[in-house]
Amino acid sequence: MKILFTGGSSFTGFWFCKLLLERGHEVVGLLTKKRNDYEGIRKKRIDYLSLHMDFVEEAPFGSEKGRSLLKTKTFDVLCHHGAYVKEYKSENFDWLFALENNTKHIQEVLSLCKEHAVGTIILTGSVFEPNEGIGSTPLRAFSPYGLSKGLTAEVFNYYATVYGLTLGKFVIPNPFGIFEEKRFTFYLIENWKRKQTAVVQTPNYIRDNIPCDLLAHCYCRFVEKMHAEKQKFCKANPSYFIESQGAFALRVAREVSNRTGWHCPVELKEQKSYAEPYMRVNFQPALFDVPEWSEKRFWDDYITYAIENY
């Protein structure tokens, strides 16, 4: 397949592109900025991927450059993985601005897809959207960011129906692994590497942590299935480690200790605040789609990477 992909500089976007390329697909990535403007881990991801795929600079979703590509190049699938994420953890996150960015010129974009035989649209969603996954009810948005993602999905669903396009929604839980941002697992391993105790402030939340490469395998197979079967709408909610964040921290500690011999202490604080829903997880076991995937190999590779980079 020939795929036009937004959001390739992100953690999961990197892995999705990497696996699509390894499975023999041709991928063209749209970047929101000039390539030289990217720094840190995002620059490393782009540098790695650019050895195997082309990127178009300053071409976010709905931009004139992006629309021109749909007119002049041939694609089978549009994967809209990118989203506006600036200060996504803040209650002041501008969800309306994010919605506008995520759906910029969507009518023209999907009209061009229809006109030029790009029959399949794959939208990335989040388990933190309203009415996604399973868990504590009501299934409200976790945050203004989650709200923006949910509204984005509604807009895509509406216009995909209007233009008669296949729409697949791939819902992401909590990914972790090589090339990740400085988040929970990074924090854990960084502390142990420094011979410090990792403190978990919210150990009771039940979440769905999934290895990045397993998630990417699920994504690739979902894209291939949606393109082949031409269903009007289908959703994937891949899941792996469903457990409390405290239990997950202890799991990571065991895996790291077994491979390094490090002492990996974890302190689970008494959780008194529940600003987020107690439980929110996906519900389709990822191994059903990728039975050949090896958890041991993932931990081997991930911890080797973490030792060198954290």
C-alpha positions in Angstrom: 0.0 0.0 0.0 0.9 3.6 -0.4 0.2 5.5 2.8 0.1 9.2 3.6 0.8 9.6 7.3 0.5 12.5 9.8 2.2 12.5 13.2 5.3 10.4 12.3 7.6 12.3 14.7 5.6 11.2 17.8 6.4 8.1 19.8 3.6 5.9 18.5 3.7 7.5 15.1 7.4 6.5 14.8 6.6 2.9 15.6 3.6 2.8 13.3 5.7 4.1 10.4 8.6 1.7 11.2 6.4 -1.4 11.2 4.4 -0.3 8.1 7.7 0.1 6.3 9.0 -3.3 7.5 5.8 -4.9 6.2 6.6 -3.6 2.7 4.4 -0.5 2.5 5.4 2.8 1.1 4.9 5.7 3.6 5.1 9.4 3.0 5.1 11.5 6.2 3.7 15.0 6.7 5.6 17.2 9.2 4.1 20.2 10.8 7.4 22.1 10.8 10.7 22.3 9.0 12.7 19.2 9.6 15.6 21.2 11.1 13.2 22.7 13.7 12.7 19.4 15.4 14.9 18.6 18.5 15.6 15.9 20.9 13.8 12.6 20.7 11.5 13.8 17.9 14.5 14.6 15.7 16.0 11.2 16.4 12.8 9.5 15.3 12.6 11.6 12.1 16.3 10.9 11.3 15.8 7.2 11.7 12.6 7.0 9.6 14.0 9.3 6.9 16.4 6.6 5.9 13.4 4.6 4.7 10.7 7.1 3.8 10.1 10.6 2.6 8.9 13.5 4.7 7.1 16.7 3.5 8.0 19.7 5.7 5.6 22.3 6.9 2.6 20.2 5.8 0.2 19.6 8.7 -3.2 17.9 8.1 -5.3 20.1 5.8 -2.5 22.3 4.7 -2.1 23.4 1.1 1.0 21.2 0.7 -0.9 18.2 2.1 -3.9 18.8 -0.1 -1.6 19.2 -3.1 0.0 15.8 -2.5 -3.5 14.2 -2.6 -4.0 15.8 -6.0 -0.6 14.9 -7.5 0.4 11.6 -5.9 -1.2 8.3 -5.6 -2.2 6.9 -2.2 -4.3 4.0 -1.0 -4.7 5.1 2.7 -4.6 8.3 4.7 -3.4 7.7 8.2 -4.2 10.7 10.4 -2.2 10.0 13.5 -1.1 13.6 14.3 -3.0 15.8 16.7 -2.5 19.1 18.5 -1.0 18.2 21.8 0.6 21.4 23.2 0.2 21.3 27.0 -2.1 18.3 26.6 -2.0 17.5 30.4 -3.3 21.0 31.3 -6.9 21.8 32.3 -6.3 24.9 30.2 -5.6 22.9 27.0 -7.3 24.7 24.1 -9.6 21.9 23.0 -11.4 24.1 20.4 -8.1 25.2 18.8 -7.0 21.5 18.8 -10.2 20.4 17.1 -9.8 23.0 14.4 -6.2 21.9 13.8 -7.0 18.2 13.8 -9.8 18.7 11.3 -8.4 21.6 9.2 -10.2 21.7 5.8 -11.5 18.2 6.4 -14.3 18.5 3.8 -11.8 19.4 1.0 -9.3 16.7 2.3 -11.9 13.9 2.2 -13.4 15.1 -1.0 -9.9 14.8 -2.6 -9.6 11.4 -1.1 -12.8 10.4 -2.7 -11.9 11.9 -6.0 -8.4 10.4 -6.1 -9.3 6.9 -4.9 -7.9 7.2 -1.4 -10.7 5.0 -0.1 -9.5 4.3 3.5 -9.0 6.8 6.3 -7.4 5.6 9.6 -7.8 7.9 12.5 -5.9 7.4 15.8 -8.0 7.8 18.9 -7.3 7.7 22.6 -8.7 5.6 25.4 -8.9 8.9 27.3 -11.7 10.2 25.0 -15.3 10.2 26.2 -17.1 6.9 25.6 -13.9 5.0 24.8 -12.6 1.8 26.3 -14.2 0.3 29.4 -14.0 1.3 33.1 -15.5 3.7 35.6 -18.8 5.2 34.4 -19.7 7.5 33.0 -16.9 7.2 30.4 -16.1 10.9 30.4 -13.2 12.6 28.8 -10.1 12.5 31.0 -9.2 16.1 30.1 -9.8 18.9 27.6 -7.3 17.0 25.4 -9.4 13.8 25.6 -12.4 16.0 24.7 -10.6 17.3 21.6 -9.8 13.8 20.5 -13.3 12.6 20.9 -14.8 15.6 19.0 -12.2 15.0 16.3 -13.4 11.5 15.9 -17.0 12.6 15.6 -16.1 15.1 12.9 -14.2 12.4 11.0 -17.0 9.9 11.4 -19.6 12.4 10.0 -17.6 13.4 6.9 -16.3 9.9 6.1 -20.0 8.9 5.9 -20.9 11.9 3.8 -18.1 11.1 1.3 -18.6 7.4 1.4 -15.1 6.6 2.7 -13.9 3.7 4.8 -13.0 4.9 8.3 -11.0 2.9 10.8 -10.5 4.2 14.3 -7.5 2.8 16.2 -7.7 3.5 19.9 -4.4 3.8 21.9 -4.1 3.1 25.6 -0.8 3.7 27.5 2.1 2.8 25.2 5.7 2.4 26.5 9.0 1.3 25.1 12.0 2.3 23.0 12.0 6.0 21.8 9.3 6.9 24.3 8.9 10.4 25.9 10.0 11.1 29.5 6.9 9.6 31.1 6.2 6.9 33.7 8.5 4.0 32.7 11.3 6.5 31.8 10.9 7.9 35.3 11.0 4.5 36.9 14.1 3.2 35.2 15.9 6.6 35.4 15.5 6.4 39.2 16.8 2.8 39.5 19.7 3.6 37.3 20.6 6.4 39.8 20.1 3.9 42.7 17.1 5.8 43.9 13.6 4.6 44.9 10.9 5.2 42.4 7.8 6.7 44.1 4.4 6.1 42.6 1.9 8.8 43.7 -1.2 7.2 42.1 -0.7 3.4 42.5 -4.4 2.6 42.5 -5.4 3.8 39.1 -6.1 0.8 36.8 -4.7 1.5 33.4 -3.7 -0.4 30.2 0.0 -0.3 29.4 1.0 -1.8 26.1 4.5 -2.3 24.6 5.0 0.0 21.7 6.0 -2.6 19.1 3.0 -4.8 19.9 0.8 -1.8 19.5 2.4 -1.0 16.2 1.9 -4.6 14.9 -1.8 -4.3 15.8 -2.0 -1.0 14.0 -0.4 -2.3 10.8 -2.7 -5.3 10.7 -5.7 -3.0 11.3 -4.7 -0.7 8.4 -4.3 -3.7 6.1 -7.6 -5.2 7.2 -9.5 -1.9 6.7 -8.0 -1.4 3.3 -8.7 -4.9 2.1 -12.2 -5.3 3.5 -13.5 -1.8 2.8 -15.9 -1.8 5.8 -17.5 1.6 6.3 -16.5 1.9 9.9 -14.5 -0.3 12.3 -12.6 0.3 15.5 -9.7 -1.4 17.2 -9.0 -1.3 21.0 -5.8 -3.3 21.6 -5.0 -4.1 25.2 -2.2 -5.8 27.1 -1.2 -5.1 30.8 -4.5 -4.3 32.5 -3.6 -3.7 36.2 -3.0 -1.0 38.7 -0.2 1.5 38.1 1.4 0.2 41.3 1.3 -3.4 40.0 2.7 -2.2 36.7 5.6 -0.4 38.4 6.4 -3.6 40.3 6.3 -5.5 37.0 8.8 -3.1 35.4 11.0 -3.4 38.5 11.1 -7.2 38.2 11.9 -7.1 34.5 14.7 -4.6 35.0 16.2 -6.3 38.0 16.1 -9.7 36.3 18.2 -8.3 33.4 20.5 -5.9 35.2 20.9 -7.2 38.7 20.0 -3.7 39.9 18.0 -3.2 43.1 14.8 -1.6 41.9 12.9 -0.3 44.9 9.3 1.0 44.5 7.4 3.1 47.0 3.6 3.0 46.5 2.1 6.1 48.2 -1.3 6.0 49.7 -3.5 7.5 47.0 -6.0 10.0 48.3 -6.9 12.0 45.2 -8.8 10.6 42.2 -9.0 13.5 39.8 -9.0 11.0 36.9 -11.3 8.0 36.4 -10.3 5.1 38.6 -10.3 2.7 35.7 -10.0 3.2 31.9 -8.6 0.5 29.7 -9.0 -1.1 26.2 -10.6 -4.5 25.8 -9.3 -6.4 22.8 -6.3 -8.6 23.8 -3.5 -7.6 21.4 -2.0 -11.1 21.3 -5.1 -12.3 19.5 -3.9 -10.2 16.5 -0.2 -10.9 16.9 0.2 -14.3 18.5 3.8 -14.6 17.4 4.9 -11.5 19.4 7.5 -12.2 22.1 7.2 -10.3 25.4 10.6 -11.5 26.5 12.2 -10.1 23.4 10.5 -6.8 24.0 11.8 -6.5 27.6 15.3 -7.5 26.5 15.4 -4.9 23.8 13.7 -2.2 25.8 15.8 -2.5 28.9 19.0 -2.6 26.9 17.9 0.7 25.3 16.9 2.2 28.6 20.2 1.4 30.2 22.0 3.3 27.4 19.6 6.2 27.1 18.0 7.0 30.5 
